[in-house]
Amino acid sequence: MTHPHVTYLGPAYPDSTDPTTMRELHSRVSDGIQVDLLWSERKGQTWVAVTDSKRGESFSVLVREDERPLDVFHHPYAYAALRGVDTGAASVHLDPDPALAA
């Protein structure tokens, strides 16, 4: 089927940075704290992103190969403390995968 009024401009993501390569595997919200378990299909990495809407703070923790993703998901503050991650950082768009920034 052709559409004479449509002009093809090329692929939507010419540099192969299709944002659908990131998947949300699990999420939860409690008392204004959003916790997301995310997986980058392209990079094969899993991480947990935490946003505290009451305090305007956010951080993320990469899940290491020897860790269980659900453990990090259920205890993100403990894993952040083990790694010295600043859990009081001002909220910004969490995007550990630069290909997802659009």
VOBA-1610 file (N, C-alpha, C; in pm, whole numbers, padded with zeros to 5 digits, always signed):
BEGIN
Met+00085-00116+00000Met+00000+00000+00000Met+00090+00124+00000Thr+00062+00216-00084Thr+00140+00340-00089Thr+00052+00456-00048His+00116+00554+00012His+00049+00675+00056His+00118+00793-00009Pro+00058+00851-00113Pro+00126+00958-00187Pro+00154+01083-00103His+00081+01103+00005His+00101+01221+00088His+00208+01202+00196Val+00266+01082+00204Val+00367+01051+00304Val+00505+01049+00239Thr+00598+01121+00297Thr+00735+01122+00248Thr+00822+01044+00344Tyr+00890+00943+00295Tyr+00978+00862+00378Tyr+01106+00939+00406Leu+01140+00958+00532Leu+01259+01033+00570Leu+01370+00944+00622Gly+01351+00815+00624Gly+01452+00722+00672Gly+01407+00658+00803Pro+01492+00574+00859Pro+01455+00505+00982Pro+01440+00603+01098Ala+01352+00568+01191Ala+01327+00653+01307Ala+01451+00665+01395Tyr+01532+00561+01400Tyr+01652+00560+01482Tyr+01771+00519+01393Pro+01821+00611+01312Pro+01925+00575+01216Pro+02055+00528+01278Asp+02084+00565+01402Asp+02208+00521+01466Asp+02188+00398+01553Ser+02079+00327+01531Ser+02048+00203+01602Ser+02032+00223+01752Thr+01986+00337+01795Thr+01963+00361+01938Thr+01815+00351+01969Asp+01755+00245+01928Asp+01614+00221+01950Asp+01587+00214+02100Pro+01506+00306+02155Pro+01485+00308+02299Pro+01410+00187+02352Thr+01353+00106+02265Thr+01282-00012+02314Thr+01377-00122+02360Thr+01508-00099+02350Thr+01603-00199+02398Thr+01611-00201+02550Met+01546-00105+02617Met+01541-00104+02763Met+01406-00160+02807Arg+01410-00246+02903Arg+01287-00308+02954Arg+01275-00283+03105Glu+01153-00251+03147Glu+01125-00243+03290Glu+01079-00381+03333Leu+01155-00444+03420Leu+01124-00580+03462Leu+01032-00584+03583His+01045-00482+03668His+00963-00478+03790His+00966-00336+03843Ser+00861-00296+03913Ser+00861-00165+03977Ser+00771-00169+04099Arg+00797-00075+04187Arg+00715-00061+04307Arg+00723+00083+04355Val+00619+00126+04426Val+00614+00260+04483Val+00565+00246+04626Ser+00635+00314+04717Ser+00594+00315+04856Ser+00635+00448+04918Asp+00540+00517+04975Asp+00565+00644+05044Asp+00646+00742+04959Gly+00612+00748+04830Gly+00678+00843+04741Gly+00811+00798+04685Ile+00851+00674+04715Ile+00977+00621+04663Ile+00946+00520+04552Gln+00989+00554+04432Gln+00971+00468+04314Gln+01098+00388+04293Val+01084+00255+04283Val+01198+00167+04260Val+01169+00088+04132Asp+01261+00095+04035Asp+01244+00025+03908Asp+01361-00068+03883Leu+01330-00190+03842Leu+01431-00286+03799Leu+01433-00281+03647Leu+01546-00240+03590Leu+01556-00215+03447Leu+01663-00304+03384Trp+01641-00340+03257Trp+01736-00423+03184Trp+01759-00364+03047Ser+01883-00347+03010Ser+01920-00300+02877Ser+01952-00421+02791Glu+01864-00448+02696Glu+01883-00562+02607Glu+02012-00545+02526Arg+02036-00424+02481Arg+02152-00397+02398Arg+02283-00420+02474Lys+02289-00375+02599Lys+02412-00389+02678Lys+02415-00515+02764Gly+02299-00577+02782Gly+02292-00695+02867Gly+02315-00663+03013Gln+02280-00541+03055Gln+02300-00499+03194Gln+02166-00476+03263Thr+02167-00498+03392Thr+02049-00476+03474Thr+02087-00375+03582Trp+01995-00285+03614Trp+02020-00189+03720Trp+01889-00156+03789Val+01901-00094+03905Val+01786-00050+03984Val+01793+00102+03993Ala+01683+00166+03957Ala+01673+00312+03965Ala+01575+00347+04076Val+01615+00440+04161Val+01533+00482+04275Val+01510+00632+04267Thr+01384+00672+04280Thr+01348+00814+04282Thr+01259+00841+04402Asp+01302+00935+04487Asp+01224+00976+04603Asp+01158+01109+04569Ser+01030+01104+04536Ser+00961+01226+04492Ser+00938+01326+04605Lys+00934+01280+04728Lys+00916+01371+04841Lys+01040+01456+04867Arg+01156+01395+04850Arg+01281+01465+04878Arg+01349+01519+04753Gly+01298+01479+04635Gly+01359+01524+04511Gly+01496+01464+04488Glu+01515+01339+04529Glu+01644+01273+04518Glu+01631+01145+04436Ser+01740+01105+04373Ser+01739+00982+04295Ser+01881+00926+04283Phe+01888+00796+04256Phe+02015+00729+04232Phe+01987+00599+04158Ser+02092+00540+04108Ser+02078+00409+04044Ser+02195+00321+04084Val+02170+00190+04083Val+02270+00091+04121Val+02274-00015+04013Leu+02391-00037+03955Leu+02409-00142+03855Leu+02413-00277+03926Val+02341-00374+03872Val+02343-00509+03928Val+02464-00582+03870Arg+02551-00628+03957Arg+02672-00697+03913Arg+02641-00842+03877Glu+02733-00903+03803Glu+02715-01041+03755Glu+02691-01140+03868Asp+02755-01120+03982Asp+02744-01215+04093Asp+02628-01183+04188Glu+02541-01090+04151Glu+02430-01049+04237Glu+02296-01091+04177Arg+02201-01110+04264Arg+02065-01142+04220Arg+01989-01010+04203Pro+01935-00986+04083Pro+01865-00860+04056Pro+01753-00827+04155Leu+01678-00927+04197Leu+01569-00899+04291Leu+01620-00861+04429Asp+01738-00909+04466Asp+01797-00866+04594Asp+01829-00717+04589Val+01888-00672+04478Val+01920-00530+04463Val+01791-00449+04456Phe+01691-00501+04387Phe+01561-00434+04375Phe+01495-00416+04512His+01499-00518+04595His+01434-00510+04726His+01516-00435+04831His+01645-00420+04810His+01733-00353+04907His+01826-00253+04839Pro+01772-00160+04759Pro+01860-00070+04683Pro+01945+00021+04772Tyr+01894+00064+04886Tyr+01972+00152+04973Tyr+02091+00078+05034Ala+02075-00049+05065Ala+02185-00128+05120Ala+02294-00147+05015Tyr+02255-00179+04892Tyr+02354-00197+04786Tyr+02421-00064+04751Ala+02346+00044+04755Ala+02405+00176+04729Ala+02507+00210+04837Ala+02477+00179+04962Ala+02570+00206+05072Ala+02698+00124+05057Leu+02685-00002+05017Leu+02803-00087+04997Leu+02896-00031+04890Arg+02839+00038+04792Arg+02919+00090+04680Arg+02953+00237+04692Gly+02907+00300+04799Gly+02936+00442+04817Gly+02857+00532+04725Val+02740+00487+04680Val+02655+00568+04593Val+02584+00674+04677Asp+02584+00797+04630Asp+02517+00908+04699Asp+02366+00895+04679Thr+02295+00853+04783Thr+02150+00837+04773Thr+02075+00967+04796Gly+02147+01072+04829Gly+02084+01201+04852Gly+02106+01298+04737Ala+02140+01246+04620Ala+02167+01333+04505Ala+02037+01394+04454Ala+02048+01517+04407Ala+01930+01585+04350Ala+01877+01504+04234Ser+01746+01500+04224Ser+01681+01422+04120Ser+01714+01474+03981Val+01758+01382+03897Val+01779+01410+03756Val+01725+01291+03680His+01713+01305+03550His+01666+01193+03469His+01768+01080+03479Leu+01726+00967+03534Leu+01815+00853+03548Leu+01824+00780+03416Asp+01942+00775+03358Asp+01958+00710+03229Asp+02096+00649+03218Pro+02118+00532+03281Pro+02249+00472+03275Pro+02288+00428+03135Asp+02193+00420+03044Asp+02219+00381+02906Asp+02208+00504+02819Pro+02320+00567+02776Pro+02315+00690+02699Pro+02233+00678+02572Ala+02219+00559+02519Ala+02140+00542+02398Ala+01994+00570+02421Leu+01952+00571+02548Leu+01812+00594+02580Leu+01779+00741+02596Ala+01879+00826+02603Ala+01856+00969+02618Ala+01809+01026+02485Ala+01688+01071+02484Ala+01634+01126+02358Ala+01549+01246+02389
//
